[in-house]
Structure formats: structure tokens, C-alpha cells
Amino acid sequence: MKKTSLKIEIWKYLALFSLFILVFLWIFQILFLKHYYEWVKTKEIKQVGYILKRNKDKENLSQMIDSLSYEKELCIEIMDQEGNYLSTSSIISRGCTIKNNDQLSYKADFILSGRNKQTYELLNPKFQNKTLSYALKLDDTRYAFINTSLDPMDSTTNILKNQLIYVTLIVLILSFLSAYFISKRISKPIEIINDQAKLLSRGKYDISFELEENIEEINSLTATLNHMKEELSKTERLQRDLMANVSHDLKTPLTMIKAYAEMTRDLKQSREKQEENMNIITEEVDRLTLLVNDILSLSKMQAKVEELKIEKFNLTELIENILKRYEYLKEQEGYKFILLQKEKVIISADKKKIEQVMYNLINNAINYVGEDKKVTINLEIEKEKVLVKVIDTGKGISPKDIPYIWDKYYKDSKKHKRDSIGTGLGLSIVKNILKLHHFEYGVKSVKKKGTTFYFIIPKDKEE
């Protein structure tokens, strides 16, 4: 299919619309004008007949007849059953017929027919023009005959046709010119936006869509593209950071594994030193495995290919088992882990994934805990839900950074350093797991006082 520009499409449709209006005007004025004229005249004399019937018994009927005859250019005649004229309009118009002419036999026919009303088309012998006559029975003894001229429409039609030729030419020229300028006016900002969007597609994020138009949709498109530019720019930065950070986290354990493996090969080392080196290698392999598993898990959740395995379990017991993993931190480095809620709390969720959530939130708290090295886990039980909080006493998070902390490897400092515990993907994993469960989650933080991460889950009744 051959494609055309927006400007040409708008111009074409506006021009076609103008042509359609002109064609309709020609058809109506030339073909239907006569029929329309007759319809109007028929309606007019029937309205006059209604007025006469309503006022038939008034004393000023003759004066009313003259007034209506002059105003509407009609010939109005009132006759009795014998065909005698009781009243006629004093104005002689082209709608009046000649009395006692053979053409007037329709009046006698109508009187004898007993009908209440009838419309006739006649030829006026005096003026040789077609007339329209409306016969109406006023009462038992009086009849009204209202006549109007149906002048030939040929001359009027010819005049209109000649006029329409000039009107058509003028309208066509004006419409084509107007269509061109309108199409140019509408398409120009879209062309500008399109050119800027092409630059954006090439990765030039320093451009700005700053068009101010009277067209709401174009302004809305501009705002949307500006927002998209910011999001794409942010995504690219995060992608670069992610690649750099993952590379760093992969390189560090691999370097250490290689270094300690080479040291272990040295036969001069003592058995004790070799064992120490092997332990470090094992720890780095475990860290590397954890990082790869976290990346795979995160990729699956973001691709929405991982399904939840919902089951009922005791959340309190789960948290107590997780805290047992940190015994070495309590004993060797003096960390304090406090679980404020000891009551049994039954929930329905994916047990392994909620375990991941708690493990990652606790790891995050350990990495940013204050000098007191205290991490608090609190379960606030309400009627229908459980509010889970993981609280640290660290330096807190800046308000401007809070919207981004759930991103992979996001740091409040540009410099990436390896976390003491975990892989740096923890909060992103937490966010994706909670979104899969449709659980509400969030963070509250006060600078130099600490941070609270929380999420809300429905509480099941214990069976």
C-alpha cells in the first residue's frame, strides 16, 4: 500500500469534505428545489386553512382574508353550498382563478363530494400558470378555497445554477487553500516531534520536547515523550550500572578464588594455612552461587514465568528459623536480632518466596545497621492482616532516593561496594515477590535514625 504524509492526508480529507458539501448543495438546489418549493407552499396554504377554520365565525373574517391574502400572496374564496361567493380576497394575485371558468368545476365537485379537505393542482387560464388549490369545509354551509401560484421554477433554477458555478469555483479555491494551510498547521508540530523522536531512538537523551500548541493531543503527546525520555535515560543508566556492578561482583570472587587457589598450590604452606585458603575459596564460591541464583530468580519473576505455590504456614516460626542463620554474627560480631512477636501467625503464601523476602530484608538491615548493630523484626497483628516490619538503626535514606531503592544495585552513593551480606539484588527481589503476591509494601526512613521496611499480608484463621 502506497503511504502518504500526514499533511497530504489531512489536505485530502478536508478537500473531499468540501467537495461533498458542494455536491450536496448542487443536488439539493437543482434537483429538489422544485419539490421543496411545492412542499412549502402546500404547508403554507394548509396553515392558512387552519386559521380560517378557527376564526370562521368572527365578524372580521373578510378583513382577515385580505390580510392573509396580502401577506402570503394567496387568493382566498369563501362559497356556500350553491356555489355562491360569500367572501373573496380583494387582492388579485397570480394565485387567483377566473370565476365561472370550466377550470373551476373542481369547486362544485368538492362541495358535492362531502369531503372535509382536498388539495388540487390546476392551470390558471388567466395567467397560464400552475396553481395549487386547497379546498376546506368550514362548516355545514361554507367552504373555503385557498389558491397559490406555482410559478415555473426553470428560470429560478437557471439563475441558481449560474450562481452555483461561481460559488463552486470560489469555494473550491478557498477550501483547497484552507485545507493546505490547516494540514500544514496540524502536521508541522507532529513532524518536529517525529524528528526529535528519531534522535531519541538513537540514544540522544539530551533533547527536549518543548512544543506549546493549542492542540491538546499534541501537548499530551509532548508530555508523554518527555516522560518516556526521562524513563529511558534512567533505564539506560541503571542498565549500565547493573552491568558494571554485576561484573564487579562476579570479578571479585573469581579473583579471590584464583588467588587463594594459587596460594593453596604452594606446597610450602602449612596444612592449617591451606585449610584456611580453601575455606575462603568455598565462601567466595557460595557468594558467586548466591549471586547467580539471585539473577536467575529475578529474571524469572520479571519475565513472569515463575508461578506461586500457595500454602498455609506459621510466619513466626519461619522468621525464627531464618534468624538462626545469623548466630555466627551474634557470637562473633555482636549483632542483635529481636523478634517482638512470638505469637503463632498463620498466613497463606508461597513459603519459599516469603522466606526470600525476610532473608533479603534482614540482610539489607545488617548492611545498613547503626553502631548498636540492632535489627528488629515486628509482626503487628490486626483483625484481617499482618503488618511485617524490619527495622534498622542506620543512617536512613534520603527522601529523593526512596523511589529508587527497589531498583537493582541502586545505591545512595555512586560508588559501588560489595554488601557484607547478600548480593545487592535483595530489594529488587523483595519487590517482585511481593508484587507477585499482590501484597502492599513500602519503606519509611528518618535520616540518622534508621529505616523501616514493611509489607502487609492477609492473616488466615488457625485451623
C-alpha positions as CSV (number, residue, x, y, z in Angstrom):
1,M,0.0,0.0,0.0
2,K,1.4,3.4,-1.0
3,K,1.9,5.6,2.0
4,T,1.4,9.4,2.0
5,S,2.4,12.1,4.5
6,L,0.1,13.3,7.3
7,K,-0.1,16.7,5.6
8,I,-1.4,15.3,2.3
9,E,-3.8,13.0,4.2
10,I,-5.3,15.9,6.1
11,W,-5.4,18.1,3.0
12,K,-7.1,15.3,1.0
13,Y,-9.8,14.7,3.6
14,L,-10.6,18.4,4.0
15,A,-10.8,18.9,0.2
16,L,-13.0,15.8,-0.1
17,F,-15.3,17.2,2.6
18,S,-15.6,20.5,0.8
19,L,-16.4,18.7,-2.5
20,F,-19.1,16.6,-0.7
21,I,-20.7,19.8,0.6
22,L,-20.8,21.3,-2.9
23,V,-22.2,18.2,-4.5
24,F,-24.9,18.1,-1.8
25,L,-25.7,21.8,-2.5
26,W,-25.9,21.2,-6.2
27,I,-28.2,18.2,-5.8
28,F,-30.5,20.0,-3.4
29,Q,-30.7,23.2,-5.3
30,I,-31.1,21.8,-8.8
31,L,-33.0,18.5,-8.4
32,F,-35.0,19.0,-5.2
33,L,-35.7,22.7,-5.2
34,K,-39.0,22.5,-7.1
35,H,-40.3,19.7,-4.9
36,Y,-39.2,21.6,-1.8
37,Y,-40.9,24.7,-3.0
38,E,-44.2,22.9,-3.6
39,W,-44.0,21.2,-0.2
40,V,-43.5,24.6,1.5
41,K,-46.4,26.1,-0.5
42,T,-48.7,23.2,0.4
43,K,-47.8,23.5,4.1
44,E,-48.4,27.3,3.9
45,I,-52.0,27.1,2.4
46,K,-52.9,24.4,4.9
47,Q,-51.8,26.6,7.8
48,V,-54.0,29.4,6.3
49,G,-56.9,27.0,6.1
50,Y,-56.4,26.1,9.8
51,I,-56.5,29.8,10.7
52,L,-59.7,30.4,8.7
53,K,-61.5,27.4,10.2
54,R,-60.5,28.5,13.7
55,N,-61.8,32.1,13.0
56,K,-64.8,31.2,10.7
57,D,-67.4,32.8,13.0
58,K,-65.6,36.1,13.7
59,E,-67.0,39.3,12.3
60,N,-63.7,40.5,10.9
61,L,-63.4,37.4,8.7
62,S,-63.3,39.4,5.5
63,Q,-60.6,41.7,6.8
64,M,-58.6,38.6,7.9
65,I,-58.9,37.1,4.4
66,D,-57.5,40.3,2.9
67,S,-54.7,40.4,5.4
68,L,-53.7,36.7,4.8
69,S,-54.0,37.1,1.0
70,Y,-51.7,40.1,1.0
71,E,-49.2,38.6,3.4
72,K,-49.0,35.2,1.8
73,E,-49.8,36.2,-1.8
74,L,-52.8,33.9,-1.9
75,C,-56.3,34.0,-3.4
76,I,-58.9,33.1,-0.8
77,E,-62.6,32.5,-1.6
78,I,-65.5,31.5,0.7
79,M,-68.5,29.8,-1.0
80,D,-71.9,28.4,0.1
81,Q,-73.4,25.0,-0.9
82,E,-74.9,26.6,-4.0
83,G,-71.6,27.8,-5.3
84,N,-72.2,31.4,-4.5
85,Y,-69.3,33.6,-3.3
86,L,-69.8,34.8,0.2
87,S,-66.4,36.4,0.6
88,T,-63.2,36.8,-1.5
89,S,-59.9,38.5,-1.1
90,S,-59.8,41.9,-2.7
91,I,-56.2,41.3,-3.9
92,I,-55.8,39.8,-7.4
93,S,-52.7,37.7,-7.5
94,R,-51.3,35.0,-9.8
95,G,-52.9,32.5,-7.5
96,C,-56.4,33.7,-8.2
97,T,-58.6,31.9,-10.9
98,I,-61.4,33.3,-13.0
99,K,-64.9,32.8,-11.8
100,N,-67.3,30.7,-13.8
101,N,-64.4,29.2,-15.9
102,D,-64.6,25.5,-16.8
103,Q,-61.4,25.1,-14.7
104,L,-63.4,25.9,-11.6
105,S,-65.6,22.7,-11.7
106,Y,-63.4,21.2,-9.0
107,K,-65.1,23.5,-6.5
108,A,-68.5,22.1,-7.3
109,D,-67.1,18.6,-7.2
110,F,-65.6,19.2,-3.8
111,I,-68.8,20.6,-2.4
112,L,-70.8,17.7,-3.7
113,S,-68.2,15.1,-2.5
114,G,-68.8,15.7,1.2
115,R,-65.1,15.6,1.9
116,N,-63.6,17.9,4.6
117,K,-60.5,18.9,2.7
118,Q,-58.7,18.2,-0.6
119,T,-55.7,19.5,-2.5
120,Y,-55.7,20.2,-6.3
121,E,-53.2,21.2,-8.9
122,L,-54.7,23.5,-11.6
123,L,-53.8,25.6,-14.5
124,N,-54.8,29.3,-14.1
125,P,-56.3,30.3,-17.6
126,K,-55.8,34.0,-16.9
127,F,-52.0,33.9,-16.2
128,Q,-51.3,30.4,-17.8
129,N,-49.5,29.3,-14.6
130,K,-49.9,26.3,-12.4
131,T,-51.7,26.9,-9.2
132,L,-52.2,24.9,-6.0
133,S,-55.6,24.9,-4.5
134,Y,-56.6,23.8,-1.1
135,A,-60.3,23.1,-0.6
136,L,-61.6,23.1,3.0
137,K,-65.0,22.6,4.6
138,L,-65.5,25.3,7.2
139,D,-69.0,24.2,8.4
140,D,-72.1,22.7,7.0
141,T,-72.9,25.7,4.8
142,R,-69.5,27.3,4.0
143,Y,-66.4,26.2,2.1
144,A,-63.0,27.8,1.7
145,F,-60.8,27.6,-1.4
146,I,-57.2,28.8,-1.0
147,N,-55.1,29.2,-4.1
148,T,-51.4,29.9,-4.6
149,S,-49.3,30.2,-7.7
150,L,-46.7,27.5,-8.5
151,D,-44.7,29.7,-10.8
152,P,-42.3,27.7,-13.2
153,M,-39.0,27.1,-11.4
154,D,-37.0,26.8,-14.6
155,S,-35.8,30.4,-14.6
156,T,-35.0,30.3,-10.9
157,T,-33.2,27.0,-11.4
158,N,-31.1,28.5,-14.2
159,I,-30.2,31.5,-12.1
160,L,-29.2,29.3,-9.2
161,K,-27.2,27.1,-11.5
162,N,-25.2,30.0,-12.8
163,Q,-24.7,31.3,-9.3
164,L,-23.6,27.9,-8.1
165,I,-20.9,27.7,-10.8
166,Y,-19.3,30.8,-9.4
167,V,-19.9,29.8,-5.8
168,T,-18.4,26.4,-6.5
169,L,-15.2,27.8,-8.1
170,I,-14.7,30.2,-5.2
171,V,-15.5,27.6,-2.5
172,L,-13.2,25.1,-4.2
173,I,-10.3,27.5,-4.3
174,L,-10.8,28.7,-0.8
175,S,-11.3,25.1,0.6
176,F,-8.2,23.8,-1.2
177,L,-6.1,26.7,0.2
178,S,-7.6,26.4,3.6
179,A,-7.1,22.6,3.6
180,Y,-3.5,23.1,2.7
181,F,-2.7,25.7,5.5
182,I,-4.7,23.7,8.1
183,S,-2.9,20.5,7.2
184,K,0.4,22.3,7.4
185,R,-0.5,23.8,10.7
186,I,-1.5,20.5,12.2
187,S,1.3,18.4,10.7
188,K,4.2,20.7,11.4
189,P,4.4,20.1,15.2
190,I,4.0,16.3,14.6
191,E,6.8,16.4,12.0
192,I,9.0,18.2,14.6
193,I,8.1,15.7,17.3
194,N,8.9,12.8,14.8
195,D,12.3,14.2,14.1
196,Q,13.1,14.6,17.8
197,A,11.8,11.1,18.4
198,K,14.2,9.7,15.8
199,L,17.1,11.4,17.7
200,L,15.7,9.8,20.9
201,S,15.7,6.4,19.2
202,R,19.4,6.8,18.5
203,G,20.1,7.3,22.2
204,K,20.3,11.1,22.3
205,Y,18.6,11.7,25.6
206,D,19.7,15.4,25.9
207,I,16.9,16.5,23.5
208,S,13.7,18.1,24.9
209,F,10.2,18.0,23.6
210,E,9.1,21.6,24.3
211,L,6.3,22.4,21.9
212,E,3.4,24.5,23.2
213,E,0.4,24.1,20.9
214,N,-3.3,24.9,21.1
215,I,-4.0,21.3,20.3
216,E,-4.4,19.3,23.5
217,E,-3.5,15.9,22.0
218,I,-0.1,17.3,20.7
219,N,0.7,18.8,24.1
220,S,-0.2,15.5,25.7
221,L,2.0,13.6,23.3
222,T,4.9,16.0,24.0
223,A,4.5,15.5,27.8
224,T,4.3,11.7,27.3
225,L,7.5,11.7,25.1
226,N,9.3,13.8,27.7
227,H,8.4,11.4,30.4
228,M,9.4,8.5,28.2
229,K,12.8,10.2,27.5
230,E,13.4,10.5,31.3
231,E,12.4,6.9,31.9
232,L,14.6,5.6,29.0
233,S,17.5,7.7,30.2
234,K,17.1,6.4,33.7
235,T,16.8,2.8,32.4
236,E,19.9,3.2,30.4
237,R,21.8,4.5,33.4
238,L,20.5,1.7,35.6
239,Q,21.4,-0.9,32.9
240,R,25.0,0.5,32.7
241,D,25.2,0.4,36.5
242,L,23.8,-3.1,36.6
243,M,26.3,-4.4,34.1
244,A,29.2,-2.6,35.9
245,N,28.0,-3.9,39.3
246,V,27.3,-7.5,38.2
247,S,30.7,-7.5,36.5
248,H,32.3,-6.2,39.7
249,D,30.5,-8.8,41.9
250,L,31.5,-11.6,39.5
251,K,35.0,-10.4,39.1
252,T,35.7,-10.0,42.9
253,P,35.0,-13.6,44.0
254,L,36.6,-15.1,40.8
255,T,39.8,-13.1,41.5
256,M,39.8,-14.2,45.1
257,I,39.2,-17.8,44.2
258,K,42.1,-17.7,41.7
259,A,44.4,-16.0,44.2
260,Y,43.7,-18.4,47.1
261,A,43.8,-21.4,44.8
262,E,47.3,-20.4,43.6
263,M,48.3,-19.9,47.2
264,T,47.0,-23.3,48.1
265,R,49.1,-24.9,45.4
266,D,52.2,-23.7,47.2
267,L,53.4,-26.9,48.9
268,K,55.4,-24.9,51.4
269,Q,52.2,-23.7,53.1
270,S,51.2,-25.4,56.3
271,R,48.1,-27.6,56.5
272,E,46.4,-25.0,58.6
273,K,47.0,-22.3,56.1
274,Q,45.8,-24.4,53.2
275,E,42.6,-25.2,55.0
276,E,42.1,-21.5,55.7
277,N,42.6,-20.7,52.0
278,M,40.1,-23.5,51.0
279,N,37.5,-22.0,53.4
280,I,37.8,-18.6,51.8
281,I,37.5,-20.2,48.3
282,T,34.4,-22.1,49.5
283,E,32.9,-18.8,50.8
284,E,33.5,-17.0,47.6
285,V,32.0,-19.8,45.6
286,D,29.0,-19.7,47.8
287,R,28.7,-15.9,47.3
288,L,29.1,-16.4,43.5
289,T,26.4,-19.1,43.5
290,L,24.1,-16.9,45.5
291,L,24.6,-14.0,43.0
292,V,23.9,-16.2,40.0
293,N,20.8,-17.7,41.7
294,D,19.5,-14.2,42.6
295,I,20.0,-13.0,39.0
296,L,18.1,-16.1,37.7
297,S,15.4,-15.8,40.2
298,L,14.9,-12.0,39.4
299,S,14.9,-12.7,35.7
300,K,12.2,-15.4,36.1
301,M,10.0,-13.1,38.2
302,Q,10.4,-10.1,35.8
303,A,9.6,-12.4,32.8
304,K,6.5,-13.6,34.8
305,V,7.3,-17.3,34.1
306,E,7.6,-18.3,37.8
307,E,4.4,-19.5,39.5
308,L,3.5,-19.1,43.1
309,K,3.0,-22.2,45.3
310,I,0.5,-21.0,47.9
311,E,0.3,-22.9,51.2
312,K,-0.6,-22.2,54.8
313,F,2.3,-21.8,57.2
314,N,3.4,-20.3,60.5
315,L,5.1,-16.9,59.7
316,T,6.5,-16.6,63.2
317,E,8.2,-20.0,63.1
318,L,9.6,-19.2,59.6
319,I,11.2,-15.9,60.9
320,E,12.7,-17.7,63.9
321,N,14.3,-20.3,61.6
322,I,15.8,-17.6,59.4
323,L,17.3,-15.8,62.5
324,K,19.1,-19.0,63.4
325,R,21.3,-18.5,60.3
326,Y,22.8,-15.3,61.9
327,E,24.0,-17.0,65.1
328,Y,27.6,-16.5,64.0
329,L,27.1,-12.8,63.5
330,K,25.6,-12.6,67.1
331,E,28.5,-14.5,68.6
332,Q,31.5,-13.1,66.5
333,E,30.4,-9.5,65.7
334,G,27.9,-8.7,68.4
335,Y,24.8,-8.2,66.2
336,K,21.4,-8.2,68.0
337,F,18.3,-9.7,66.3
338,I,15.0,-9.0,68.1
339,L,11.7,-10.6,67.1
340,L,9.0,-8.7,69.0
341,Q,6.1,-11.0,68.2
342,K,6.2,-14.6,69.5
343,E,2.5,-15.4,68.8
344,K,1.7,-18.0,66.2
345,V,0.7,-16.3,62.9
346,I,-0.8,-18.4,60.1
347,I,-0.8,-16.9,56.6
348,S,-1.3,-18.2,53.0
349,A,1.5,-17.5,50.6
350,D,4.5,-19.1,48.8
351,K,6.6,-20.1,51.8
352,K,9.9,-20.2,49.9
353,K,9.4,-16.8,48.4
354,I,8.3,-15.2,51.7
355,E,11.4,-16.8,53.2
356,Q,13.5,-15.0,50.5
357,V,11.7,-11.7,51.3
358,M,12.5,-11.9,55.0
359,Y,16.1,-13.1,54.4
360,N,16.8,-10.2,52.0
361,L,15.2,-7.6,54.2
362,I,17.2,-8.8,57.2
363,N,20.4,-8.8,55.1
364,N,19.7,-5.3,54.0
365,A,19.2,-4.2,57.6
366,I,22.5,-5.8,58.5
367,N,24.3,-4.0,55.7
368,Y,23.0,-0.6,56.9
369,V,22.6,-1.1,60.6
370,G,23.8,1.6,63.1
371,E,26.6,1.3,65.6
372,D,24.3,-0.6,68.1
373,K,24.1,-3.4,65.5
374,K,20.4,-4.0,66.3
375,V,17.9,-5.4,63.8
376,T,14.3,-5.6,64.9
377,I,11.5,-7.7,63.3
378,N,8.0,-6.9,64.4
379,L,4.7,-8.5,63.4
380,E,1.8,-6.2,64.1
381,I,-1.3,-8.4,64.1
382,E,-4.7,-6.8,63.2
383,K,-8.1,-8.4,62.6
384,E,-7.7,-9.2,58.9
385,K,-4.0,-8.6,58.2
386,V,-0.4,-8.8,59.5
387,L,2.0,-5.9,59.2
388,V,5.5,-7.2,58.9
389,K,8.3,-4.7,59.8
390,V,12.1,-5.0,59.5
391,I,13.8,-2.1,61.3
392,D,17.4,-1.0,61.4
393,T,19.1,1.9,63.3
394,G,21.3,3.1,60.4
395,K,21.9,6.5,58.8
396,G,18.5,6.4,57.0
397,I,17.6,7.1,53.4
398,S,17.2,10.4,51.7
399,P,13.6,11.1,50.5
400,K,14.8,11.7,47.0
401,D,16.3,8.2,46.9
402,I,13.3,6.3,48.3
403,P,11.5,5.8,45.0
404,Y,14.6,4.1,43.5
405,I,15.9,1.8,46.3
406,W,13.9,-1.1,44.9
407,D,15.9,-1.0,41.7
408,K,18.7,-3.4,41.1
409,Y,22.0,-2.3,42.7
410,Y,20.7,1.1,43.5
411,K,22.9,2.9,46.0
412,D,22.6,6.3,47.6
413,S,26.3,6.7,46.6
414,K,27.6,6.4,43.1
415,K,30.5,4.2,44.3
416,H,29.5,0.5,44.3
417,K,30.8,-1.6,47.1
418,R,30.1,-5.2,47.9
419,D,27.5,-5.8,50.6
420,S,28.6,-7.5,53.7
421,I,25.6,-9.8,53.4
422,G,23.7,-10.7,50.2
423,T,24.3,-9.7,46.6
424,G,22.8,-6.2,46.1
425,L,19.7,-7.6,44.3
426,G,17.8,-8.2,47.5
427,L,15.3,-5.3,47.5
428,S,14.6,-5.8,43.8
429,I,13.8,-9.5,44.5
430,V,11.6,-8.4,47.5
431,K,9.7,-6.0,45.3
432,N,9.0,-8.6,42.6
433,I,7.9,-11.3,45.1
434,L,5.5,-9.0,46.9
435,K,4.1,-7.8,43.6
436,L,3.5,-11.4,42.6
437,H,1.6,-11.9,45.8
438,H,-0.3,-8.6,45.4
439,F,0.9,-7.6,48.9
440,E,1.2,-3.9,49.8
441,Y,4.8,-2.9,50.6
442,G,6.9,0.2,51.3
443,V,9.6,1.9,53.3
444,K,9.8,4.7,56.0
445,S,13.0,6.3,56.9
446,V,14.4,9.1,59.0
447,K,17.8,10.4,58.4
448,K,20.4,9.4,61.1
449,K,17.7,7.5,63.0
450,G,17.0,4.4,60.8
451,T,14.8,2.8,58.3
452,T,11.7,0.5,58.4
453,F,10.8,-1.8,55.5
454,Y,7.3,-3.2,55.7
455,F,4.8,-5.3,53.9
456,I,1.2,-6.3,54.6
457,I,-0.3,-9.8,54.2
458,P,-3.8,-11.2,54.9
459,K,-4.0,-13.3,58.0
460,D,-5.5,-16.8,57.9
461,K,-7.5,-18.2,60.8
462,E,-5.7,-21.1,62.5
463,E,-7.4,-24.4,61.8
